[in-house]
Amino acid sequence: MSEPKEQAVILQLKVSPGKLAEFPDFEEDLTEFVESTKLGEYDGHDVDVSGKHLILYFYGLDAKKLFAVLLPHFRQNPIGELMRATIRLGPAEDGVPEQVVEF
């Protein structure tokens, strides 16, 4: 029997400079929220060079279930405008199925 494959949810958000300053508090709450779901973990973020876009990384065994709980959380606790979600149904390798949701 093989080990479960790690799946991912990658969220891209557009943020205003004022909201970016609030991100550390949001990130702490986000980490606690994801851990409470028992569906995965929050693995950090990147900010593009313009400082206007955040990319957030989440990993778990079922990316679709993880995305299903993340989406309402982001709508209730907006730090920025959701632009795109990539739901990767396996490890970061060529040929792994992905679902992309544009907002």
Gaussian input, Z-matrix of N, CA and C with variables (Angstrom, degrees):
# hf/3-21g

backbone

0 1
 N
 C     1     B1
 C     2     B2     1     A1
 N     3     B3     2     A2     1     D1
 C     4     B4     3     A3     2     D2
 C     5     B5     4     A4     3     D3
 N     6     B6     5     A5     4     D4
 C     7     B7     6     A6     5     D5
 C     8     B8     7     A7     6     D6
 N     9     B9     8     A8     7     D7
 C    10    B10     9     A9     8     D8
 C    11    B11    10    A10     9     D9
 N    12    B12    11    A11    10    D10
 C    13    B13    12    A12    11    D11
 C    14    B14    13    A13    12    D12
 N    15    B15    14    A14    13    D13
 C    16    B16    15    A15    14    D14
 C    17    B17    16    A16    15    D15
 N    18    B18    17    A17    16    D16
 C    19    B19    18    A18    17    D17
 C    20    B20    19    A19    18    D18
 N    21    B21    20    A20    19    D19
 C    22    B22    21    A21    20    D20
 C    23    B23    22    A22    21    D21
 N    24    B24    23    A23    22    D22
 C    25    B25    24    A24    23    D23
 C    26    B26    25    A25    24    D24
 N    27    B27    26    A26    25    D25
 C    28    B28    27    A27    26    D26
 C    29    B29    28    A28    27    D27
 N    30    B30    29    A29    28    D28
 C    31    B31    30    A30    29    D29
 C    32    B32    31    A31    30    D30
 N    33    B33    32    A32    31    D31
 C    34    B34    33    A33    32    D32
 C    35    B35    34    A34    33    D33
 N    36    B36    35    A35    34    D34
 C    37    B37    36    A36    35    D35
 C    38    B38    37    A37    36    D36
 N    39    B39    38    A38    37    D37
 C    40    B40    39    A39    38    D38
 C    41    B41    40    A40    39    D39
 N    42    B42    41    A41    40    D40
 C    43    B43    42    A42    41    D41
 C    44    B44    43    A43    42    D42
 N    45    B45    44    A44    43    D43
 C    46    B46    45    A45    44    D44
 C    47    B47    46    A46    45    D45
 N    48    B48    47    A47    46    D46
 C    49    B49    48    A48    47    D47
 C    50    B50    49    A49    48    D48
 N    51    B51    50    A50    49    D49
 C    52    B52    51    A51    50    D50
 C    53    B53    52    A52    51    D51
 N    54    B54    53    A53    52    D52
 C    55    B55    54    A54    53    D53
 C    56    B56    55    A55    54    D54
 N    57    B57    56    A56    55    D55
 C    58    B58    57    A57    56    D56
 C    59    B59    58    A58    57    D57
 N    60    B60    59    A59    58    D58
 C    61    B61    60    A60    59    D59
 C    62    B62    61    A61    60    D60
 N    63    B63    62    A62    61    D61
 C    64    B64    63    A63    62    D62
 C    65    B65    64    A64    63    D63
 N    66    B66    65    A65    64    D64
 C    67    B67    66    A66    65    D65
 C    68    B68    67    A67    66    D66
 N    69    B69    68    A68    67    D67
 C    70    B70    69    A69    68    D68
 C    71    B71    70    A70    69    D69
 N    72    B72    71    A71    70    D70
 C    73    B73    72    A72    71    D71
 C    74    B74    73    A73    72    D72
 N    75    B75    74    A74    73    D73
 C    76    B76    75    A75    74    D74
 C    77    B77    76    A76    75    D75
 N    78    B78    77    A77    76    D76
 C    79    B79    78    A78    77    D77
 C    80    B80    79    A79    78    D78
 N    81    B81    80    A80    79    D79
 C    82    B82    81    A81    80    D80
 C    83    B83    82    A82    81    D81
 N    84    B84    83    A83    82    D82
 C    85    B85    84    A84    83    D83
 C    86    B86    85    A85    84    D84
 N    87    B87    86    A86    85    D85
 C    88    B88    87    A87    86    D86
 C    89    B89    88    A88    87    D87
 N    90    B90    89    A89    88    D88
 C    91    B91    90    A90    89    D89
 C    92    B92    91    A91    90    D90
 N    93    B93    92    A92    91    D91
 C    94    B94    93    A93    92    D92
 C    95    B95    94    A94    93    D93
 N    96    B96    95    A95    94    D94
 C    97    B97    96    A96    95    D95
 C    98    B98    97    A97    96    D96
 N    99    B99    98    A98    97    D97
 C   100   B100    99    A99    98    D98
 C   101   B101   100   A100    99    D99
 N   102   B102   101   A101   100   D100
 C   103   B103   102   A102   101   D101
 C   104   B104   103   A103   102   D102
 N   105   B105   104   A104   103   D103
 C   106   B106   105   A105   104   D104
 C   107   B107   106   A106   105   D105
 N   108   B108   107   A107   106   D106
 C   109   B109   108   A108   107   D107
 C   110   B110   109   A109   108   D108
 N   111   B111   110   A110   109   D109
 C   112   B112   111   A111   110   D110
 C   113   B113   112   A112   111   D111
 N   114   B114   113   A113   112   D112
 C   115   B115   114   A114   113   D113
 C   116   B116   115   A115   114   D114
 N   117   B117   116   A116   115   D115
 C   118   B118   117   A117   116   D116
 C   119   B119   118   A118   117   D117
 N   120   B120   119   A119   118   D118
 C   121   B121   120   A120   119   D119
 C   122   B122   121   A121   120   D120
 N   123   B123   122   A122   121   D121
 C   124   B124   123   A123   122   D122
 C   125   B125   124   A124   123   D123
 N   126   B126   125   A125   124   D124
 C   127   B127   126   A126   125   D125
 C   128   B128   127   A127   126   D126
 N   129   B129   128   A128   127   D127
 C   130   B130   129   A129   128   D128
 C   131   B131   130   A130   129   D129
 N   132   B132   131   A131   130   D130
 C   133   B133   132   A132   131   D131
 C   134   B134   133   A133   132   D132
 N   135   B135   134   A134   133   D133
 C   136   B136   135   A135   134   D134
 C   137   B137   136   A136   135   D135
 N   138   B138   137   A137   136   D136
 C   139   B139   138   A138   137   D137
 C   140   B140   139   A139   138   D138
 N   141   B141   140   A140   139   D139
 C   142   B142   141   A141   140   D140
 C   143   B143   142   A142   141   D141
 N   144   B144   143   A143   142   D142
 C   145   B145   144   A144   143   D143
 C   146   B146   145   A145   144   D144
 N   147   B147   146   A146   145   D145
 C   148   B148   147   A147   146   D146
 C   149   B149   148   A148   147   D147
 N   150   B150   149   A149   148   D148
 C   151   B151   150   A150   149   D149
 C   152   B152   151   A151   150   D150
 N   153   B153   152   A152   151   D151
 C   154   B154   153   A153   152   D152
 C   155   B155   154   A154   153   D153
 N   156   B156   155   A155   154   D154
 C   157   B157   156   A156   155   D155
 C   158   B158   157   A157   156   D156
 N   159   B159   158   A158   157   D157
 C   160   B160   159   A159   158   D158
 C   161   B161   160   A160   159   D159
 N   162   B162   161   A161   160   D160
 C   163   B163   162   A162   161   D161
 C   164   B164   163   A163   162   D162
 N   165   B165   164   A164   163   D163
 C   166   B166   165   A165   164   D164
 C   167   B167   166   A166   165   D165
 N   168   B168   167   A167   166   D166
 C   169   B169   168   A168   167   D167
 C   170   B170   169   A169   168   D168
 N   171   B171   170   A170   169   D169
 C   172   B172   171   A171   170   D170
 C   173   B173   172   A172   171   D171
 N   174   B174   173   A173   172   D172
 C   175   B175   174   A174   173   D173
 C   176   B176   175   A175   174   D174
 N   177   B177   176   A176   175   D175
 C   178   B178   177   A177   176   D176
 C   179   B179   178   A178   177   D177
 N   180   B180   179   A179   178   D178
 C   181   B181   180   A180   179   D179
 C   182   B182   181   A181   180   D180
 N   183   B183   182   A182   181   D181
 C   184   B184   183   A183   182   D182
 C   185   B185   184   A184   183   D183
 N   186   B186   185   A185   184   D184
 C   187   B187   186   A186   185   D185
 C   188   B188   187   A187   186   D186
 N   189   B189   188   A188   187   D187
 C   190   B190   189   A189   188   D188
 C   191   B191   190   A190   189   D189
 N   192   B192   191   A191   190   D190
 C   193   B193   192   A192   191   D191
 C   194   B194   193   A193   192   D192
 N   195   B195   194   A194   193   D193
 C   196   B196   195   A195   194   D194
 C   197   B197   196   A196   195   D195
 N   198   B198   197   A197   196   D196
 C   199   B199   198   A198   197   D197
 C   200   B200   199   A199   198   D198
 N   201   B201   200   A200   199   D199
 C   202   B202   201   A201   200   D200
 C   203   B203   202   A202   201   D201
 N   204   B204   203   A203   202   D202
 C   205   B205   204   A204   203   D203
 C   206   B206   205   A205   204   D204
 N   207   B207   206   A206   205   D205
 C   208   B208   207   A207   206   D206
 C   209   B209   208   A208   207   D207
 N   210   B210   209   A209   208   D208
 C   211   B211   210   A210   209   D209
 C   212   B212   211   A211   210   D210
 N   213   B213   212   A212   211   D211
 C   214   B214   213   A213   212   D212
 C   215   B215   214   A214   213   D213
 N   216   B216   215   A215   214   D214
 C   217   B217   216   A216   215   D215
 C   218   B218   217   A217   216   D216
 N   219   B219   218   A218   217   D217
 C   220   B220   219   A219   218   D218
 C   221   B221   220   A220   219   D219
 N   222   B222   221   A221   220   D220
 C   223   B223   222   A222   221   D221
 C   224   B224   223   A223   222   D222
 N   225   B225   224   A224   223   D223
 C   226   B226   225   A225   224   D224
 C   227   B227   226   A226   225   D225
 N   228   B228   227   A227   226   D226
 C   229   B229   228   A228   227   D227
 C   230   B230   229   A229   228   D228
 N   231   B231   230   A230   229   D229
 C   232   B232   231   A231   230   D230
 C   233   B233   232   A232   231   D231
 N   234   B234   233   A233   232   D232
 C   235   B235   234   A234   233   D233
 C   236   B236   235   A235   234   D234
 N   237   B237   236   A236   235   D235
 C   238   B238   237   A237   236   D236
 C   239   B239   238   A238   237   D237
 N   240   B240   239   A239   238   D238
 C   241   B241   240   A240   239   D239
 C   242   B242   241   A241   240   D240
 N   243   B243   242   A242   241   D241
 C   244   B244   243   A243   242   D242
 C   245   B245   244   A244   243   D243
 N   246   B246   245   A245   244   D244
 C   247   B247   246   A246   245   D245
 C   248   B248   247   A247   246   D246
 N   249   B249   248   A248   247   D247
 C   250   B250   249   A249   248   D248
 C   251   B251   250   A250   249   D249
 N   252   B252   251   A251   250   D250
 C   253   B253   252   A252   251   D251
 C   254   B254   253   A253   252   D252
 N   255   B255   254   A254   253   D253
 C   256   B256   255   A255   254   D254
 C   257   B257   256   A256   255   D255
 N   258   B258   257   A257   256   D256
 C   259   B259   258   A258   257   D257
 C   260   B260   259   A259   258   D258
 N   261   B261   260   A260   259   D259
 C   262   B262   261   A261   260   D260
 C   263   B263   262   A262   261   D261
 N   264   B264   263   A263   262   D262
 C   265   B265   264   A264   263   D263
 C   266   B266   265   A265   264   D264
 N   267   B267   266   A266   265   D265
 C   268   B268   267   A267   266   D266
 C   269   B269   268   A268   267   D267
 N   270   B270   269   A269   268   D268
 C   271   B271   270   A270   269   D269
 C   272   B272   271   A271   270   D270
 N   273   B273   272   A272   271   D271
 C   274   B274   273   A273   272   D272
 C   275   B275   274   A274   273   D273
 N   276   B276   275   A275   274   D274
 C   277   B277   276   A276   275   D275
 C   278   B278   277   A277   276   D276
 N   279   B279   278   A278   277   D277
 C   280   B280   279   A279   278   D278
 C   281   B281   280   A280   279   D279
 N   282   B282   281   A281   280   D280
 C   283   B283   282   A282   281   D281
 C   284   B284   283   A283   282   D282
 N   285   B285   284   A284   283   D283
 C   286   B286   285   A285   284   D284
 C   287   B287   286   A286   285   D285
 N   288   B288   287   A287   286   D286
 C   289   B289   288   A288   287   D287
 C   290   B290   289   A289   288   D288
 N   291   B291   290   A290   289   D289
 C   292   B292   291   A291   290   D290
 C   293   B293   292   A292   291   D291
 N   294   B294   293   A293   292   D292
 C   295   B295   294   A294   293   D293
 C   296   B296   295   A295   294   D294
 N   297   B297   296   A296   295   D295
 C   298   B298   297   A297   296   D296
 C   299   B299   298   A298   297   D297
 N   300   B300   299   A299   298   D298
 C   301   B301   300   A300   299   D299
 C   302   B302   301   A301   300   D300
 N   303   B303   302   A302   301   D301
 C   304   B304   303   A303   302   D302
 C   305   B305   304   A304   303   D303
 N   306   B306   305   A305   304   D304
 C   307   B307   306   A306   305   D305
 C   308   B308   307   A307   306   D306

   B1=1.4535
   B2=1.5387
   B3=1.3225
   B4=1.4626
   B5=1.5189
   B6=1.3307
   B7=1.4638
   B8=1.5261
   B9=1.3556
   B10=1.4594
   B11=1.5286
   B12=1.2927
   B13=1.4610
   B14=1.5253
   B15=1.3242
   B16=1.4533
   B17=1.5214
   B18=1.3049
   B19=1.4546
   B20=1.5286
   B21=1.3313
   B22=1.4676
   B23=1.5146
   B24=1.3315
   B25=1.4595
   B26=1.5196
   B27=1.3176
   B28=1.4588
   B29=1.5231
   B30=1.3312
   B31=1.4653
   B32=1.5142
   B33=1.3197
   B34=1.4556
   B35=1.5184
   B36=1.3349
   B37=1.4545
   B38=1.5183
   B39=1.3088
   B40=1.4600
   B41=1.5291
   B42=1.3285
   B43=1.4651
   B44=1.5256
   B45=1.3181
   B46=1.4599
   B47=1.5278
   B48=1.3271
   B49=1.4677
   B50=1.5309
   B51=1.3098
   B52=1.4626
   B53=1.5114
   B54=1.3258
   B55=1.4640
   B56=1.5255
   B57=1.3165
   B58=1.4594
   B59=1.5296
   B60=1.3220
   B61=1.4623
   B62=1.5311
   B63=1.3397
   B64=1.4686
   B65=1.5283
   B66=1.3202
   B67=1.4535
   B68=1.5275
   B69=1.3335
   B70=1.4741
   B71=1.5387
   B72=1.3279
   B73=1.4704
   B74=1.5302
   B75=1.3312
   B76=1.4546
   B77=1.5305
   B78=1.3284
   B79=1.4659
   B80=1.5300
   B81=1.3109
   B82=1.4682
   B83=1.5276
   B84=1.3445
   B85=1.4664
   B86=1.5249
   B87=1.3157
   B88=1.4604
   B89=1.5346
   B90=1.3103
   B91=1.4694
   B92=1.5240
   B93=1.3249
   B94=1.4666
   B95=1.5276
   B96=1.3377
   B97=1.4706
   B98=1.5310
   B99=1.3205
   B100=1.4695
   B101=1.5214
   B102=1.3228
   B103=1.4618
   B104=1.5304
   B105=1.3283
   B106=1.4688
   B107=1.5211
   B108=1.3327
   B109=1.4676
   B110=1.5188
   B111=1.3419
   B112=1.4739
   B113=1.5339
   B114=1.3355
   B115=1.4644
   B116=1.5186
   B117=1.3212
   B118=1.4558
   B119=1.5062
   B120=1.3380
   B121=1.4565
   B122=1.5187
   B123=1.3149
   B124=1.4588
   B125=1.5242
   B126=1.3469
   B127=1.4558
   B128=1.5274
   B129=1.3136
   B130=1.4566
   B131=1.5115
   B132=1.3259
   B133=1.4626
   B134=1.5277
   B135=1.3054
   B136=1.4578
   B137=1.5133
   B138=1.3201
   B139=1.4733
   B140=1.5189
   B141=1.3477
   B142=1.4612
   B143=1.5324
   B144=1.3143
   B145=1.4674
   B146=1.5212
   B147=1.3277
   B148=1.4681
   B149=1.5309
   B150=1.3344
   B151=1.4604
   B152=1.5169
   B153=1.3332
   B154=1.4655
   B155=1.5200
   B156=1.3267
   B157=1.4590
   B158=1.5277
   B159=1.3154
   B160=1.4621
   B161=1.5184
   B162=1.2987
   B163=1.4542
   B164=1.5252
   B165=1.3249
   B166=1.4637
   B167=1.5223
   B168=1.3263
   B169=1.4670
   B170=1.5277
   B171=1.3314
   B172=1.4581
   B173=1.5268
   B174=1.3347
   B175=1.4634
   B176=1.5178
   B177=1.3166
   B178=1.4546
   B179=1.5153
   B180=1.3215
   B181=1.4609
   B182=1.5222
   B183=1.3445
   B184=1.4628
   B185=1.5281
   B186=1.3266
   B187=1.4622
   B188=1.5234
   B189=1.3265
   B190=1.4684
   B191=1.5279
   B192=1.3261
   B193=1.4745
   B194=1.5319
   B195=1.3211
   B196=1.4593
   B197=1.5201
   B198=1.3169
   B199=1.4617
   B200=1.5286
   B201=1.3283
   B202=1.4636
   B203=1.5267
   B204=1.3348
   B205=1.4659
   B206=1.5330
   B207=1.3304
   B208=1.4702
   B209=1.5267
   B210=1.3203
   B211=1.4578
   B212=1.5290
   B213=1.3318
   B214=1.4676
   B215=1.5281
   B216=1.3297
   B217=1.4671
   B218=1.5241
   B219=1.3213
   B220=1.4643
   B221=1.5211
   B222=1.3082
   B223=1.4683
   B224=1.5241
   B225=1.3185
   B226=1.4636
   B227=1.5238
   B228=1.3083
   B229=1.4642
   B230=1.5274
   B231=1.3284
   B232=1.4645
   B233=1.5303
   B234=1.3020
   B235=1.4605
   B236=1.5202
   B237=1.3227
   B238=1.4539
   B239=1.5112
   B240=1.2987
   B241=1.4571
   B242=1.5295
   B243=1.3312
   B244=1.4597
   B245=1.5252
   B246=1.3247
   B247=1.4544
   B248=1.5257
   B249=1.3336
   B250=1.4583
   B251=1.5246
   B252=1.3151
   B253=1.4643
   B254=1.5188
   B255=1.3153
   B256=1.4603
   B257=1.5167
   B258=1.3162
   B259=1.4590
   B260=1.5261
   B261=1.3254
   B262=1.4715
   B263=1.5235
   B264=1.3178
   B265=1.4540
   B266=1.5265
   B267=1.3189
   B268=1.4525
   B269=1.5167
   B270=1.3219
   B271=1.4678
   B272=1.5282
   B273=1.3058
   B274=1.4699
   B275=1.5265
   B276=1.3189
   B277=1.4602
   B278=1.5226
   B279=1.3142
   B280=1.4622
   B281=1.5223
   B282=1.3206
   B283=1.4509
   B284=1.5132
   B285=1.3248
   B286=1.4616
   B287=1.5345
   B288=1.3354
   B289=1.4631
   B290=1.5328
   B291=1.3235
   B292=1.4694
   B293=1.5170
   B294=1.3118
   B295=1.4627
   B296=1.5161
   B297=1.3237
   B298=1.4633
   B299=1.5259
   B300=1.3372
   B301=1.4573
   B302=1.5262
   B303=1.3243
   B304=1.4663
   B305=1.5272
   B306=1.3190
   B307=1.4649
   B308=1.5173
   A1=108.30
   A2=116.64
   A3=119.59
   A4=110.85
   A5=114.72
   A6=120.07
   A7=109.38
   A8=117.41
   A9=119.63
   A10=109.79
   A11=115.89
   A12=120.64
   A13=109.36
   A14=115.04
   A15=120.11
   A16=109.92
   A17=115.51
   A18=121.99
   A19=108.58
   A20=115.83
   A21=119.19
   A22=111.83
   A23=113.98
   A24=123.05
   A25=105.60
   A26=115.89
   A27=121.33
   A28=107.16
   A29=115.62
   A30=121.37
   A31=110.26
   A32=115.91
   A33=121.85
   A34=107.61
   A35=115.64
   A36=121.85
   A37=110.68
   A38=115.71
   A39=122.10
   A40=106.21
   A41=116.66
   A42=120.69
   A43=110.60
   A44=115.13
   A45=119.95
   A46=107.67
   A47=117.72
   A48=119.60
   A49=113.21
   A50=118.38
   A51=121.03
   A52=112.59
   A53=116.54
   A54=121.08
   A55=111.63
   A56=116.70
   A57=119.97
   A58=110.91
   A59=116.28
   A60=120.62
   A61=111.75
   A62=117.24
   A63=122.36
   A64=111.95
   A65=117.69
   A66=120.81
   A67=114.61
   A68=120.75
   A69=118.01
   A70=113.58
   A71=117.83
   A72=120.04
   A73=110.88
   A74=116.06
   A75=120.91
   A76=110.16
   A77=116.33
   A78=121.33
   A79=111.29
   A80=116.92
   A81=120.28
   A82=110.67
   A83=116.47
   A84=120.33
   A85=111.25
   A86=116.45
   A87=121.74
   A88=110.84
   A89=116.61
   A90=121.31
   A91=110.28
   A92=116.67
   A93=121.10
   A94=110.95
   A95=116.04
   A96=119.76
   A97=110.58
   A98=117.01
   A99=120.20
   A100=110.45
   A101=117.70
   A102=120.14
   A103=111.32
   A104=116.59
   A105=120.13
   A106=112.75
   A107=117.46
   A108=119.94
   A109=112.22
   A110=117.51
   A111=123.42
   A112=111.97
   A113=117.22
   A114=121.23
   A115=113.38
   A116=116.55
   A117=118.05
   A118=111.30
   A119=114.04
   A120=119.40
   A121=110.50
   A122=114.58
   A123=122.46
   A124=106.16
   A125=116.34
   A126=119.78
   A127=113.19
   A128=117.76
   A129=119.21
   A130=113.93
   A131=113.85
   A132=119.68
   A133=111.17
   A134=114.25
   A135=123.44
   A136=107.38
   A137=115.81
   A138=122.01
   A139=105.90
   A140=117.17
   A141=118.07
   A142=109.96
   A143=116.42
   A144=120.96
   A145=112.95
   A146=118.08
   A147=120.24
   A148=111.51
   A149=116.94
   A150=120.80
   A151=112.88
   A152=117.68
   A153=121.65
   A154=113.83
   A155=116.92
   A156=119.88
   A157=110.86
   A158=114.44
   A159=122.26
   A160=109.10
   A161=116.64
   A162=122.01
   A163=106.32
   A164=116.37
   A165=122.61
   A166=109.18
   A167=116.41
   A168=122.25
   A169=110.76
   A170=114.97
   A171=122.53
   A172=108.35
   A173=116.40
   A174=121.14
   A175=110.15
   A176=115.13
   A177=121.11
   A178=110.19
   A179=116.45
   A180=121.31
   A181=112.76
   A182=117.60
   A183=121.17
   A184=108.56
   A185=116.42
   A186=121.39
   A187=112.12
   A188=117.65
   A189=119.55
   A190=111.33
   A191=116.82
   A192=120.18
   A193=110.33
   A194=116.30
   A195=120.33
   A196=110.49
   A197=117.56
   A198=121.52
   A199=110.91
   A200=116.57
   A201=121.03
   A202=112.51
   A203=118.60
   A204=119.88
   A205=111.61
   A206=117.13
   A207=119.48
   A208=112.30
   A209=117.33
   A210=120.33
   A211=112.95
   A212=120.04
   A213=118.56
   A214=112.50
   A215=116.64
   A216=119.91
   A217=110.49
   A218=117.44
   A219=120.70
   A220=111.79
   A221=117.14
   A222=119.75
   A223=111.18
   A224=118.17
   A225=122.26
   A226=112.50
   A227=117.27
   A228=122.74
   A229=109.74
   A230=117.14
   A231=118.80
   A232=113.09
   A233=115.60
   A234=121.66
   A235=108.32
   A236=114.84
   A237=121.31
   A238=109.47
   A239=115.17
   A240=121.58
   A241=109.37
   A242=115.87
   A243=119.38
   A244=108.78
   A245=116.50
   A246=120.76
   A247=111.69
   A248=115.98
   A249=120.14
   A250=109.72
   A251=114.69
   A252=121.65
   A253=107.66
   A254=115.87
   A255=121.24
   A256=106.87
   A257=115.55
   A258=122.16
   A259=105.80
   A260=115.55
   A261=120.74
   A262=108.80
   A263=116.51
   A264=122.24
   A265=113.04
   A266=116.06
   A267=121.84
   A268=108.96
   A269=116.43
   A270=120.14
   A271=111.35
   A272=115.90
   A273=122.43
   A274=109.31
   A275=115.49
   A276=122.11
   A277=108.63
   A278=116.18
   A279=120.94
   A280=109.82
   A281=115.62
   A282=120.73
   A283=115.64
   A284=118.25
   A285=120.75
   A286=108.04
   A287=117.84
   A288=119.58
   A289=112.11
   A290=114.36
   A291=121.62
   A292=108.88
   A293=114.23
   A294=121.30
   A295=106.06
   A296=117.25
   A297=121.12
   A298=107.92
   A299=115.25
   A300=122.24
   A301=107.49
   A302=116.55
   A303=121.71
   A304=108.09
   A305=116.30
   A306=120.64
   A307=109.87
   D1=131.88
   D2=-178.71
   D3=-87.07
   D4=161.37
   D5=178.04
   D6=-71.45
   D7=151.18
   D8=177.61
   D9=-62.09
   D10=144.43
   D11=178.61
   D12=-84.59
   D13=141.26
   D14=178.64
   D15=-81.21
   D16=129.18
   D17=178.56
   D18=-108.46
   D19=166.45
   D20=-174.88
   D21=-140.21
   D22=151.54
   D23=167.16
   D24=-123.20
   D25=124.37
   D26=179.68
   D27=-120.27
   D28=117.23
   D29=-177.96
   D30=-105.97
   D31=134.39
   D32=175.38
   D33=-112.90
   D34=127.99
   D35=-178.28
   D36=-126.40
   D37=148.26
   D38=171.77
   D39=-99.80
   D40=128.48
   D41=-177.53
   D42=-127.53
   D43=150.76
   D44=173.68
   D45=-88.08
   D46=154.51
   D47=-179.16
   D48=-54.28
   D49=-37.14
   D50=178.83
   D51=-63.48
   D52=-39.24
   D53=179.24
   D54=-70.76
   D55=-32.44
   D56=179.96
   D57=-60.99
   D58=-32.96
   D59=177.77
   D60=-65.13
   D61=-25.70
   D62=179.57
   D63=-84.99
   D64=-6.67
   D65=-171.42
   D66=-60.41
   D67=-40.43
   D68=-179.46
   D69=-55.57
   D70=-42.10
   D71=177.86
   D72=-67.52
   D73=-41.95
   D74=178.50
   D75=-61.25
   D76=-42.67
   D77=-178.31
   D78=-63.16
   D79=-39.93
   D80=177.84
   D81=-62.65
   D82=-46.25
   D83=177.80
   D84=-63.69
   D85=-38.87
   D86=-179.62
   D87=-63.25
   D88=-43.95
   D89=178.87
   D90=-58.92
   D91=-46.40
   D92=179.34
   D93=-63.54
   D94=-41.92
   D95=-179.64
   D96=-61.45
   D97=-49.79
   D98=-177.46
   D99=-61.98
   D100=-42.75
   D101=178.16
   D102=-61.03
   D103=-36.91
   D104=-178.75
   D105=-67.62
   D106=-23.20
   D107=-179.94
   D108=-76.18
   D109=-20.58
   D110=-176.57
   D111=61.85
   D112=18.74
   D113=-179.29
   D114=-101.31
   D115=-11.05
   D116=-177.93
   D117=169.06
   D118=-157.29
   D119=-178.72
   D120=-143.50
   D121=153.36
   D122=172.82
   D123=-89.71
   D124=129.13
   D125=-173.42
   D126=-114.47
   D127=14.73
   D128=175.40
   D129=112.71
   D130=-171.19
   D131=-173.15
   D132=-148.02
   D133=165.25
   D134=169.74
   D135=-128.58
   D136=149.68
   D137=173.76
   D138=-119.36
   D139=132.27
   D140=179.80
   D141=-71.31
   D142=169.22
   D143=-174.20
   D144=-63.12
   D145=-24.83
   D146=178.79
   D147=-77.43
   D148=-17.29
   D149=-176.63
   D150=75.89
   D151=11.88
   D152=-176.96
   D153=-105.43
   D154=-7.98
   D155=-177.80
   D156=-131.79
   D157=133.61
   D158=175.01
   D159=-108.64
   D160=142.63
   D161=171.22
   D162=-122.24
   D163=122.47
   D164=-176.47
   D165=-112.82
   D166=138.94
   D167=-174.53
   D168=-116.85
   D169=129.73
   D170=178.65
   D171=-131.26
   D172=142.90
   D173=-178.89
   D174=-133.76
   D175=145.15
   D176=178.16
   D177=-171.51
   D178=-176.69
   D179=-178.04
   D180=-84.56
   D181=-18.96
   D182=-179.89
   D183=-138.83
   D184=95.51
   D185=-175.25
   D186=-63.69
   D187=-33.64
   D188=-179.66
   D189=-65.51
   D190=-42.61
   D191=177.74
   D192=-66.84
   D193=-40.32
   D194=179.25
   D195=-62.48
   D196=-45.28
   D197=177.71
   D198=-61.30
   D199=-39.28
   D200=-178.90
   D201=-61.06
   D202=-31.45
   D203=177.31
   D204=-90.04
   D205=-25.88
   D206=179.36
   D207=-71.87
   D208=-40.71
   D209=-174.70
   D210=-57.28
   D211=-51.31
   D212=178.20
   D213=-63.16
   D214=-33.73
   D215=179.24
   D216=-62.40
   D217=-44.02
   D218=179.82
   D219=-69.42
   D220=-30.86
   D221=177.77
   D222=-72.62
   D223=-31.37
   D224=179.07
   D225=-84.30
   D226=-24.30
   D227=-175.97
   D228=-129.65
   D229=66.20
   D230=-172.63
   D231=-70.40
   D232=127.32
   D233=171.45
   D234=-105.80
   D235=-20.05
   D236=-179.84
   D237=-169.58
   D238=178.96
   D239=-179.29
   D240=-86.80
   D241=120.39
   D242=176.66
   D243=-63.43
   D244=129.38
   D245=179.35
   D246=-110.13
   D247=-41.55
   D248=-175.73
   D249=-156.05
   D250=143.49
   D251=171.18
   D252=-123.85
   D253=131.37
   D254=173.72
   D255=-111.54
   D256=121.82
   D257=179.81
   D258=-108.13
   D259=106.56
   D260=-176.73
   D261=-99.21
   D262=123.73
   D263=-172.13
   D264=-95.78
   D265=41.80
   D266=178.34
   D267=167.90
   D268=-169.30
   D269=-177.82
   D270=-70.83
   D271=166.85
   D272=-179.02
   D273=-75.61
   D274=79.81
   D275=-179.71
   D276=-138.23
   D277=157.54
   D278=175.38
   D279=-59.95
   D280=141.07
   D281=175.60
   D282=84.86
   D283=-1.91
   D284=178.95
   D285=-77.34
   D286=130.61
   D287=-178.77
   D288=-62.28
   D289=139.63
   D290=175.79
   D291=-132.95
   D292=146.97
   D293=172.55
   D294=-116.29
   D295=127.46
   D296=179.25
   D297=-111.96
   D298=128.78
   D299=178.28
   D300=-114.31
   D301=120.97
   D302=177.23
   D303=-97.33
   D304=140.39
   D305=179.84
   D306=-110.21

